[in-house]
Amino acid sequence: MIGFLRPLWEYRGFIYGSVKREFQSKYRNSLLGGAWTFLNPLAMILVYTVIFSQVMKAKLPGIESGFAYSIYLCAGVLTWGLFAEIVGRGQNIFLDNANLLKKISFPRMCLPIITVLNASVNFAIIFSLFLIFLIFVGFWPGWAIFSLIPILLIQLLLAIGLGMTLGVLNVFFRDVGQFFGIFLQFWFWLTPIVYPATILPESIKSIMAINPMYPLIQAYQGIFVLGQLPDWGTLFYPLVLGVVLCGLGMRLFRQHVGEMVDEL
């Protein structure tokens, strides 16, 4: 483990510089600059709140508050967005950095780290605004908020493992990236994010058991809408799957890292 982490630590300046450059490049030549980082997610939260709580009067079963559904939706969409961004970037990480891989010598594992950090910075900004919104509308979850940390870590583990595995496979089989882009859209709608799981028939609920994002999204929504701690037993499956995928991704990477540069 130390032998694996030492090169990453030695190249921490390269990692930090890459994250900083990507963040700055998003808003280069923009009049408002970094302000767009806050304006875009703020607009999304306001749209969800106004449309669903005020216009459509959407409510969750058993909860009277008009803000409950918009919070339920934001909790699912924002955390799914983090997962989708890491996996989406991960599957193309070696293809998108082909020129860098061919011209510069550096630990290749820096690239997944950069991907995760970029996605995490974006998520941290958006999620901070969401937390401020919760305080404003009186939906602060209390001490349950601290259970977010292990849930986020499990989700990151799952996303990194899946992204790494797809990233290596996509170098040799380009159809992998195309297929997974379509699959991810189906995966989103097959996860109770915009609808409550209670409306699903029992036959579909049993199929949900194979969806690792289902217990994670349910945990987030339970924290923010109900202020309750998650059922930790349900998170064992995505945790184990995340560990397995990380191990598989690392193995594929180590076995084929030399071939990848030639293939690119």
C-alpha positions, 0 to 999 in steps of 0.5 A: 500500500505504501509503495502504491501511495508514495508515487501519488504523494510525490506527484501531488503537485501534478494532481493539484495543478490538474484539478485547478486547471480544469476548474478554471478552464470551465469559466475562462472568458466568462464575465461571471467566472466562478459565480456560475459554480453556484448559480447553476446548482442554485437555479436547479434547486429553485426550479425543483422547489418552485415547480414541484412544491408550488406549481404541481403541489407534489407530495410524498405519501404520508408527508404533508410538507410541500417541500418534502418531494423537492428535497426527496428529488434533490437528495437523489439527483445530486448524489446520483450526479456525483456517481454518474460523473465519476463513472462517466469520466472514469470510462473515458479517462484513458481515452481522453488523456491519450496524448498525456499518457504518450508524452509524459511519464507519471504514475497512471493512477494519478488520472483516477485520483484527478477524476474523483477530486474534480467530481468531488469539488463540483459536488461539494459546492452543489451540496453545500447550497443544498444544505443551506436550502435545508436550513432555510426551509426547516428540513435540517436532518439533525445528527443524522447528517453525520451518517452521510460520511460513510454513505458517501465513502461507499458510493465513491468506492463503488463509482471508482471501482466501476469507472476504473474497470470500464476505463480499462475495458473501454481502451480495448473495446470501444463499444463498452463506453457507448453501451454503458452510456445508454445503460446509465440512462436506464439505470437512473430511471430504474432507481427510485430517484424521481418516484418513491419506491412505495409505488412499485409492485412487489415483483419489481421491488424484488428486482431492485435488490440487485441495484446497488444504488437503490439502498444508497439513494434510499439512505440519502433520501431517508436522511434528508426527508425523514431525518432518520439514520440509514439501515446499515445492513442494506449498505453491505451489498454496495460496499462489497460490490465496490470493494470487488470492483476496485480490486478488479479495476486495479488488477485489469489496470496493472495487467494491461497498463503497458498495452494501453499506451500502444492501443491508444 
